[in-house]
Amino acid sequence: MITSLQNPLIKQMRKLQQVKYRRQQGKLLLEGTHLLQSAWKQNWSFEIVCYTKDWQAKYPQLWQQIQDKTARLEQVSPEVLQATATTVHPDGVVAVVSTQPPSFLPIQTLGLALETIQDPGNLGTLIRTSVATQVEGLLLNQQCADLESPKVLRASAGTWFHLSKRATDNFITVLQEYQQRGMQLIATVPDAPQSFWQVDYCQPTLILIGNEGAGLSQPVLDLADHQVNIPIAPGVESLNAAIAAALLLYEVRRQRDSKPA
């Protein structure tokens, strides 16, 4: 059992709490049983799994299942486990996995593009909503919250592993590439002339969602094939970005599911 915070492995894992180190190493932390189970079900392999004796006793079947997919399994003291996690009360297990962002997202019929979504909780919720509405890929600019943040992973409720995701420095260029492939770009704007349900979403569609406060930038708005509004009561300034995306994505599903075969 590892009991020292000075153990080289524990020092390495604690560094992964930092965005810079995660990106340098191409790794991320999975904290908690639910995320571990979700990754295992999607056939992810684990470089490291640290667990407490109590966790092993509570989840003997999962402990057996992950052994074949784990390069290094280490039992640690509760104090060491606490130090490797970012949550206040970790449930007894923390894992490390390697990530390899795709160079291109396989979006054919429905995608979601996010510009400068900065709240990790919003980003995690957007991932969860995307999976629920059968979005094929999630495109982000580099000013969005860190995709691999533990807060984003937790907010996604395990759906993080079900969705292709890519952050890019060339957001406008990539949007243009999808547009040239025949995808319509739909931008949400408070004063747009048409409501979001007035657009035909039965064709390949990329929904654009902007920053929680500032919305979409003008260069992105200029690219859009359609600008749509979400009607809200007087006195309400705007909707949460994740709620706005959910409304549009479920309208896409409604139209497509009700279209005659």
N, C-alpha and C positions, 0 to 999 in steps of 0.2 A: 504493500500500500504506500502510495506517495503521500507524505505528510508535510513536506517542506515547500514553502512558496519560492524557495531559491532553486528548486529543481529546474534544469534547463527546459524540459518539456513544458512545465507550467509557465515559465517566463515567456516561451514562444506563444503559447495559447493566449496569455494575457495581452500580448502585443496585438492580437487579432481584434481586440476591442476598438482599435484605431482604424479609421477609414484608410489612411495612407498605407498602413502596413498590410491591410487586407488586399488592397489593389496591387501593391508590390508583389505579394506572394501568390495572388490569385486564389485565395482561400477565404472561407467564411466560417463563422461559428454557428452551430445549431444548438440552441439552449432549450432543453425540456423534452419530455417524452413524446409529445404530440408532433413536434417538428422531426424528431428522429424517426418516428413511425411513418410519417409522410414521405420522407426521403427514402426510407427502406422500400416502401411500396412502389416508388418510382424507379427502383433499381439503382439508386445512388450508392456509391462505395464510400466508406469512411476512412480517412487517413488515421484519425485518432478518435477514440471514444473514452472519455473519463467518466467514471460512475462511482457512486458511493455503495457501501455494503447494503444499506437499507434499500436503495433503488434496485439493486440486483435481486434482493429477496422479494420485492414488490412486483417486478416484471421479469420473472424467470424465462418466460417464453420469448419475449422480445430480446432478452440478453442472449439467448441461444441463437435466435434468428440472425442477429447482426454480426455474430462472430465470423461467418464466412465472408462478410463484406467489409471487414475492418482490418486494416493493416496493423494497428496497435491498440490494444485494449488495456486500460490502466484503472485499477481501483484506487480511489483517492479518499482522503479524509473529507468530511463535510466542510471544513474550513478552506481546504484547497479548492474544492468544487465551487464554493462561494466566490473565491477570488478569480476564477476563470470566467465566471458569468457576469453579465451586465444587469441581470434582474436582481431584485432585492431578495427574493425567496426562490432560488432555483429548486427544481424538484428532484435533483439528484443525478442529472446526466448532462454532459456537454460534449459535443462532437465537432470535429473539423473535417470539412470537405473541400475539394478543389473545384473551382469553377472555370469554365471556358466559354465566355460570351460568344454567341454566333456572329459571324461577319455579315450575315444577311438573315432577315426574318422571313419565314415561309408564309407570308400573308397573301392569300389568294382572294378571299371574299370579305373578310372583316378584320380590321385592325384598330388599335387605339394608339394615338400619339400624344404624348404629354410634354408640355413646355413649362419648365421651371416650377414643377410641383415640389414644394419644399418641405412639407410636413410628412414625416415617415408614416404616421398613422393613415393619412390620406392615401399615400402611395400603396401601402399594404392593402387597404380597402379597395383601391382601384384594381389591384391584381386579383383579389378575391372576386370582385364583380366581373372582371374580364373572363375568368374561368367559368363563372356561372352562366355567362351569356355567349359562350363559345367563340370568344375572340381568339384569333390564331397567333397574334403576336403583339407585343407591347414595345413601342419605340419611345425613347426618352432623349431629351437633350441633356448635356452634361451638368446643367444647372439644377437638375432635379435632385431630390434627396438620394442618398446612396442606396442603390438597389439591394445591396448586400448587408445593409444595416440590420442588427438584431431586432430593432423596433419594427422595421418593414417586414421582416420574416414573421414576427409574432402577429402583426396586424393582418397578414395574409391568411392566417389560420390554416397553414399547411398547404394552401393552394399555390404557393410560390414555385413549387417543383413541377407544376402542371402547365406552365406557360412559358413560351419562348420570349426572351426579353433582351433588349439591346439599348445601351446608351451610346450616343454618338456626338462627336464634335461638329458634324456636318448635317445638322438637323434639316435645314432648308433643302439642301441637295438631295438628301434621302427622301424627303417628302416629294420632291419633284420626280424622282425616279419611280416611286409608286404611282404617281399621277400619270406618268408616261406609259405605265403598264396598264392603264385603263381604270384605275381606282379613283372614285370621286372623293374629294376632301371636304369634310363638313366641319365648319367652325362654329363654335357657340359664342354669340355676341349679344349683350343685353338689348341693344336697340336694332337688331336685325329685322328686316321687313317681313319675315315669315316665321311661323312657329316650327318647332323641331319636328312635329308630326306631319308637316306638309311636304316633306321631301320623300322621294322614292328611294328606299333603302334596299330594294331588291337587287340592285347592281352592286358590284364590288365597292366597298366603302371603308374609308379611314376617318375615324372620328378624332377631332382635334380638341384637346382640353388644355386650358392655360392656367397660369399662376393663380393661386387662391385669392390674391388681392388685385393684381394688375390684369389678369386675363391673358389672352393671346397677344403676342407682339404684332406690330403692323406688317412686317414682312411675311409672317405666317398667315395673317388674315388676307393679305393680297393674293396668296396662292389658292385660297379656298374656292372650290366650285360653288358652294352654297354657304351662306351665313344664316344661322338660325337662332331664334331666341327661345328661352323657356319662360313662359308667362308666370309672373309672380305678383303677389298683392302689393299695392302701393305702400311705400314705407319700408319695404324689404329690399336691401341693397343688392344682394346676390345669394346664390345657393352655394353650398359646399361643393368643391370640385368633384368629389367622389359621387355625390348625389346627382349632380348634373350629368356625369358620364353614365350613371346607371339608368337615368331616364331615357337617354338617347339609345343606349345599347338594348334596352328592353323594347323600345319602339322598333328597332331593327329586327329583333326576334319576332315581335308581334306581326309585322308586315310579312316577314318571310315564312312564318309558320302558318299564316292564314292564306298565303298565295296558293291558288289551285295547282296541283301537281301537273 
